Amino acid sequence: MLKQFRVPDEIAVRVESGAMRQTVGEIFEALGMPPDDTQRCVDCLLYADDRGIDSHGVSNMMRYYVDGLRDGSINPTPKMKVLREARAAATVDSDRGLGLTIGPQAMAIAIEKARQCGVGTVVANNGRHFGAAAYHAQLALPHDMIGLSMTVGGLALTPTFGAEARVGLNPLAVAVPAGVEPPFIFDASMSSVAGNKIRLAQRLGEDILPGWVAEADGTPIMEEQATPEDFLILPLGGTREIGSHKGYSLAVMIDILSGLLPGAGPALQRTNGGGHHFTVYDISAFTDVDEFKSGMDRYLRALQETPTAPGHDRVLYAGLEEHEEEIDRRERGIPYHPEVLEWFRETTSELGLADRLG
């Protein structure tokens, strides 16, 4: 995790995961969410916090969710409905529910379809924010399956050479099981930096890095500086010379597969809420599962054994650092900014709930 996003140890307040889990659950239920939906939402949020994905944990997202549940833009009691179905595919209506609860239900359908057909895909419309994409993708792992999840993110990404946001931030996650090695779990938006991470950097008073954002007129900012008041987020790659056309095109692909395909529309032209996409591959339909997982172990170990460049002491792969962070946070607690805990205290007090965060 870059220093721009990590709460400094000298101010961080460590909270045991179970205490935060209970607090978040009580807030959701106080705002009218049923127990099953609450459990799924809490699991998604604390998955992020436990693994150090702070941009999509409670620090950033609970404020947005609480506001949405209060003003009615988020339905606390969504009833997911299958609108269209084939043997290996389905389209569902999210009923304005958070993707945190719709995602696991859609993944369950995709997993069952993959069990029957080898591959299963479910797309969703009329949805709301779905949290960390990795959470939904990794639900396939216990079934010896590969999980893929995508969603149409906020309209904040400028096309390469553009001077206006026309594409969603659009995260993509892939989770692949291994044998004894931690699974490969990749999760990233197609922007140069996740929009929520800009908020983390601002909260911590940290500068943005070169190639993250552009001036309001589309000029990429290529030096470290404070976040300007008006800015555009650049595609993955930053500038055309170093590959922004690739991040831009991948973001368009996700607008299509997660937005247009389910009938929700891309970020620029939403017609039916937010759109999500979930695909599951049953490994046993393609190859022997044990051989595949052994091959993954050998491959992941080979990646870690890569000779290091000067100034670096190890090579990682996606999911390894989060695995190690989860072990640490389970032992020592999740580090939160004091301002975040103050928001929780104010919110629980407003809702007449106990303060369990100490």
VMD Tcl script that draws the C-alpha trace (Angstrom):
set ca {
  {0.00 0.00 0.00}
  {1.41 3.38 -0.99}
  {2.04 5.85 1.82}
  {-0.55 8.17 0.27}
  {-3.25 5.73 1.38}
  {-1.95 4.27 4.65}
  {-3.00 5.77 7.99}
  {0.26 6.66 9.79}
  {0.99 4.39 12.76}
  {1.34 7.37 15.09}
  {-2.31 8.38 14.64}
  {-3.95 5.08 13.65}
  {-6.46 3.60 16.08}
  {-6.58 -0.21 15.90}
  {-10.05 -1.75 16.12}
  {-10.74 -5.48 16.36}
  {-12.49 -6.70 13.21}
  {-15.39 -8.23 15.13}
  {-16.20 -4.94 16.88}
  {-16.37 -3.05 13.59}
  {-18.36 -5.89 12.02}
  {-20.97 -5.65 14.78}
  {-21.12 -1.85 14.58}
  {-21.62 -1.81 10.81}
  {-24.29 -4.50 11.04}
  {-26.22 -2.59 13.68}
  {-26.12 0.58 11.57}
  {-27.48 -1.23 8.51}
  {-30.26 -2.89 10.50}
  {-31.18 0.41 12.18}
  {-31.66 1.85 8.68}
  {-34.09 -0.91 7.73}
  {-31.88 -3.60 6.17}
  {-32.93 -7.22 6.84}
  {-30.45 -9.60 8.52}
  {-29.51 -11.57 5.37}
  {-28.74 -8.44 3.36}
  {-26.94 -6.96 6.35}
  {-24.72 -10.02 6.69}
  {-23.72 -9.95 3.04}
  {-22.97 -6.22 3.15}
  {-20.93 -6.52 6.33}
  {-18.96 -9.45 4.91}
  {-18.05 -7.44 1.81}
  {-16.98 -4.33 3.71}
  {-14.93 -6.15 6.34}
  {-13.31 -8.34 3.69}
  {-11.89 -5.08 2.32}
  {-10.78 -3.75 5.70}
  {-9.29 -7.05 6.85}
  {-7.16 -7.26 3.71}
  {-6.03 -3.64 3.60}
  {-8.32 -2.56 0.75}
  {-9.14 0.57 2.73}
  {-10.47 2.48 -0.28}
  {-13.50 0.15 -0.33}
  {-13.87 -0.54 3.38}
  {-15.92 1.25 5.98}
  {-13.73 4.38 6.06}
  {-14.94 5.65 2.71}
  {-18.06 3.70 1.89}
  {-20.24 3.75 5.01}
  {-20.90 7.50 4.74}
  {-22.12 7.05 1.19}
  {-24.25 4.02 2.05}
  {-25.80 5.64 5.12}
  {-26.68 8.77 3.12}
  {-28.19 6.64 0.35}
  {-30.25 4.53 2.74}
  {-31.52 7.66 4.45}
  {-32.49 9.55 1.28}
  {-34.02 6.51 -0.42}
  {-31.60 6.25 -3.34}
  {-30.50 2.85 -1.96}
  {-33.20 0.25 -1.30}
  {-32.54 -1.44 2.07}
  {-34.79 -4.40 1.21}
  {-34.02 -5.30 -2.43}
  {-35.67 -8.31 -4.03}
  {-33.39 -9.49 -6.83}
  {-35.36 -10.68 -9.86}
  {-34.20 -12.79 -12.80}
  {-35.27 -10.96 -15.97}
  {-33.76 -13.17 -18.65}
  {-32.12 -16.59 -18.45}
  {-30.29 -19.16 -20.55}
  {-28.44 -22.30 -19.49}
  {-25.15 -20.49 -18.83}
  {-26.32 -16.89 -18.47}
  {-28.80 -14.64 -16.74}
  {-29.73 -10.99 -16.34}
  {-31.04 -9.83 -12.96}
  {-32.69 -6.68 -11.67}
  {-31.00 -5.43 -8.48}
  {-34.10 -3.52 -7.30}
  {-31.90 -0.52 -6.34}
  {-30.02 -2.67 -3.82}
  {-26.38 -2.38 -2.90}
  {-24.14 -4.59 -4.96}
  {-22.67 -5.74 -1.65}
  {-25.77 -7.90 -1.18}
  {-26.79 -8.46 -4.83}
  {-23.29 -9.52 -5.88}
  {-23.09 -12.65 -3.72}
  {-26.56 -13.71 -4.85}
  {-25.66 -13.20 -8.50}
  {-22.39 -15.06 -7.99}
  {-24.31 -17.98 -6.48}
  {-26.35 -18.22 -9.69}
  {-23.20 -17.97 -11.81}
  {-21.48 -20.68 -9.75}
  {-24.40 -23.05 -10.20}
  {-24.52 -22.36 -13.94}
  {-20.77 -22.98 -14.17}
  {-21.25 -26.26 -12.34}
  {-23.77 -27.28 -15.01}
  {-22.20 -25.72 -18.11}
  {-18.54 -25.12 -17.31}
  {-18.97 -21.34 -17.43}
  {-21.67 -19.17 -15.91}
  {-22.28 -15.45 -16.40}
  {-24.77 -13.20 -14.62}
  {-25.17 -9.50 -15.37}
  {-27.19 -7.08 -13.25}
  {-28.93 -3.76 -13.81}
  {-30.72 -1.27 -11.55}
  {-27.94 -1.65 -8.98}
  {-26.00 0.49 -6.57}
  {-22.35 0.49 -5.49}
  {-20.95 -3.04 -5.06}
  {-17.88 -2.50 -2.90}
  {-14.60 -4.29 -3.48}
  {-14.75 -6.23 -6.75}
  {-12.34 -8.82 -5.33}
  {-14.88 -9.87 -2.71}
  {-17.36 -11.08 -5.31}
  {-14.71 -12.73 -7.49}
  {-13.22 -14.69 -4.59}
  {-16.58 -16.27 -3.75}
  {-15.80 -18.77 -6.52}
  {-12.59 -20.02 -4.88}
  {-14.11 -22.54 -2.39}
  {-15.80 -24.23 -5.35}
  {-12.51 -24.76 -7.22}
  {-13.63 -22.17 -9.72}
  {-12.19 -18.95 -11.13}
  {-14.23 -15.83 -10.43}
  {-14.45 -12.62 -12.45}
  {-16.36 -9.51 -11.42}
  {-16.72 -6.06 -12.96}
  {-18.89 -3.03 -12.42}
  {-19.62 0.34 -13.99}
  {-17.96 2.81 -11.65}
  {-18.54 6.50 -11.20}
  {-18.36 8.78 -14.24}
  {-14.93 10.27 -13.52}
  {-12.50 9.00 -16.16}
  {-11.44 11.14 -19.09}
  {-10.64 9.37 -22.37}
  {-7.08 9.64 -23.63}
  {-6.68 13.17 -25.08}
  {-10.06 14.12 -23.55}
  {-11.05 17.08 -21.38}
  {-14.26 15.72 -19.86}
  {-15.24 12.60 -17.91}
  {-16.92 10.21 -20.35}
  {-16.08 6.74 -18.94}
  {-16.61 4.96 -15.62}
  {-13.76 4.18 -13.23}
  {-14.78 0.56 -13.83}
  {-12.98 -1.95 -11.57}
  {-12.16 -5.48 -12.66}
  {-11.34 -8.40 -10.34}
  {-10.14 -11.94 -11.03}
  {-9.69 -14.63 -8.34}
  {-7.86 -17.88 -9.11}
  {-7.39 -20.74 -6.63}
  {-4.02 -22.35 -5.93}
  {-3.01 -25.37 -3.86}
  {-0.91 -24.26 -0.88}
  {0.01 -20.75 -2.06}
  {-2.33 -17.80 -1.35}
  {-4.73 -17.44 -4.30}
  {-4.13 -14.96 -7.08}
  {-6.65 -12.15 -6.54}
  {-6.35 -9.11 -8.79}
  {-8.61 -6.10 -8.26}
  {-8.11 -2.72 -9.92}
  {-10.04 0.06 -11.56}
  {-9.13 0.94 -15.12}
  {-8.13 4.42 -13.96}
  {-4.60 5.40 -13.01}
  {-5.78 5.50 -9.40}
  {-9.04 4.46 -7.75}
  {-11.34 7.41 -7.14}
  {-11.75 6.42 -3.50}
  {-7.97 6.47 -3.05}
  {-7.94 10.14 -3.98}
  {-10.29 10.64 -1.04}
  {-7.95 8.68 1.22}
  {-4.97 10.80 0.15}
  {-6.95 13.99 0.78}
  {-7.98 12.80 4.25}
  {-4.34 12.10 5.08}
  {-3.07 15.34 3.58}
  {-0.90 13.46 1.06}
  {0.06 14.67 -2.41}
  {-1.06 12.93 -5.58}
  {1.61 11.27 -7.71}
  {2.46 12.02 -11.36}
  {0.05 10.62 -13.93}
  {-2.89 10.11 -11.58}
  {-5.06 13.07 -12.57}
  {-5.36 15.85 -15.11}
  {-6.14 19.53 -14.84}
  {-9.73 20.51 -15.59}
  {-8.72 21.13 -19.22}
  {-7.39 17.58 -19.62}
  {-3.66 18.35 -19.24}
  {-2.05 15.44 -17.31}
  {-0.37 16.50 -14.06}
  {3.06 14.94 -14.20}
  {4.56 16.09 -10.92}
  {3.79 15.32 -7.29}
  {1.49 17.96 -5.80}
  {-1.62 18.55 -3.73}
  {-4.89 17.46 -5.35}
  {-6.30 20.40 -7.32}
  {-9.83 21.56 -6.57}
  {-11.02 20.63 -10.08}
  {-9.47 17.60 -11.74}
  {-10.12 14.64 -14.03}
  {-8.93 11.12 -13.30}
  {-6.65 9.71 -15.99}
  {-6.94 6.21 -17.46}
  {-4.58 3.45 -16.37}
  {-1.23 4.39 -17.89}
  {-1.64 8.13 -17.34}
  {-0.59 9.40 -20.76}
  {-0.70 8.01 -24.30}
  {3.07 7.59 -24.34}
  {2.97 5.15 -21.44}
  {-0.25 3.33 -22.30}
  {-3.32 5.33 -21.24}
  {-5.11 4.16 -24.41}
  {-5.01 0.63 -22.94}
  {-6.61 1.62 -19.64}
  {-9.14 3.79 -21.47}
  {-10.14 0.94 -23.81}
  {-10.39 -1.58 -20.97}
  {-12.68 0.86 -19.12}
  {-14.86 1.12 -22.25}
  {-14.95 -2.69 -22.42}
  {-16.29 -2.81 -18.85}
  {-18.84 -0.08 -19.64}
  {-20.06 -2.42 -22.39}
  {-19.98 -5.77 -20.56}
  {-21.26 -4.42 -17.22}
  {-23.45 -1.56 -18.43}
  {-24.76 -1.96 -21.94}
  {-25.05 -5.78 -21.84}
  {-27.45 -5.89 -18.83}
  {-29.36 -2.83 -20.03}
  {-28.08 -0.44 -17.37}
  {-26.10 1.72 -19.79}
  {-22.49 2.91 -19.58}
  {-21.44 5.43 -16.95}
  {-22.07 8.31 -19.36}
  {-25.58 7.20 -20.33}
  {-27.08 5.33 -17.39}
  {-30.62 4.23 -18.19}
  {-31.33 1.74 -15.40}
  {-29.21 2.26 -12.31}
  {-25.76 0.72 -12.08}
  {-24.60 -2.37 -13.94}
  {-22.49 -5.33 -12.76}
  {-20.98 -8.41 -14.39}
  {-20.07 -11.76 -12.82}
  {-18.50 -14.72 -14.63}
  {-17.38 -18.04 -13.13}
  {-15.23 -20.76 -14.73}
  {-15.44 -24.30 -13.38}
  {-11.84 -25.54 -13.59}
  {-12.94 -29.17 -13.74}
  {-14.70 -28.48 -17.05}
  {-11.36 -27.55 -18.60}
  {-8.67 -29.56 -16.84}
  {-7.89 -31.65 -13.78}
  {-8.39 -29.45 -10.70}
  {-5.46 -30.81 -8.68}
  {-3.09 -30.47 -11.62}
  {-4.27 -26.91 -12.21}
  {-3.78 -25.91 -8.59}
  {-0.35 -27.54 -8.46}
  {0.54 -25.64 -11.62}
  {-0.66 -22.41 -10.00}
  {1.54 -23.10 -6.98}
  {4.61 -23.60 -9.18}
  {3.82 -20.48 -11.17}
  {3.16 -18.26 -8.14}
  {6.34 -19.46 -6.44}
  {8.31 -18.73 -9.61}
  {6.95 -15.20 -9.64}
  {8.04 -14.68 -6.03}
  {11.49 -16.07 -6.83}
  {12.07 -13.49 -9.56}
  {15.44 -11.71 -9.08}
  {14.78 -8.25 -7.67}
  {15.65 -4.90 -9.19}
  {17.97 -2.56 -7.22}
  {16.28 -1.12 -4.14}
  {13.67 -3.87 -3.82}
  {13.77 -6.92 -1.58}
  {10.97 -9.08 -3.01}
  {8.59 -9.65 -5.90}
  {4.86 -9.98 -5.16}
  {1.80 -11.11 -7.08}
  {-1.77 -9.85 -6.78}
  {-3.37 -11.12 -3.57}
  {-0.17 -12.01 -1.69}
  {0.27 -8.70 0.10}
  {-3.44 -8.63 1.01}
  {-3.12 -12.17 2.39}
  {-0.25 -11.06 4.63}
  {-2.08 -7.89 5.64}
  {-5.10 -9.92 6.70}
  {-2.95 -12.06 9.00}
  {-1.50 -8.91 10.59}
  {-4.83 -7.14 10.99}
  {-6.50 -10.20 12.47}
  {-3.81 -10.17 15.15}
  {-3.40 -6.42 15.75}
  {-6.71 -4.94 14.65}
  {-7.66 -2.74 11.69}
  {-5.97 0.70 11.67}
  {-8.47 3.54 11.28}
  {-8.03 7.27 11.05}
  {-9.41 9.00 14.19}
  {-11.76 11.06 12.02}
  {-13.36 7.84 10.74}
  {-14.04 6.59 14.26}
  {-15.47 9.98 15.19}
  {-17.93 9.65 12.29}
  {-18.96 6.21 13.57}
  {-19.50 7.56 17.08}
  {-21.66 10.40 15.79}
  {-23.66 8.06 13.56}
  {-24.28 5.38 16.17}
  {-25.30 8.10 18.63}
  {-27.79 9.55 16.13}
  {-29.27 6.08 15.61}
  {-29.42 5.31 19.32}
  {-26.84 2.51 19.08}
  {-24.11 1.51 21.47}
  {-20.53 2.65 20.85}
  {-18.61 -0.63 20.49}
  {-15.39 0.78 19.07}
  {-13.73 1.71 22.36}
}
mol new
graphics top color blue
foreach p $ca { graphics top sphere $p radius 0.5 }
foreach p [lrange $ca 0 end-1] q [lrange $ca 1 end] { graphics top cylinder $p $q radius 0.2 }
display resetview
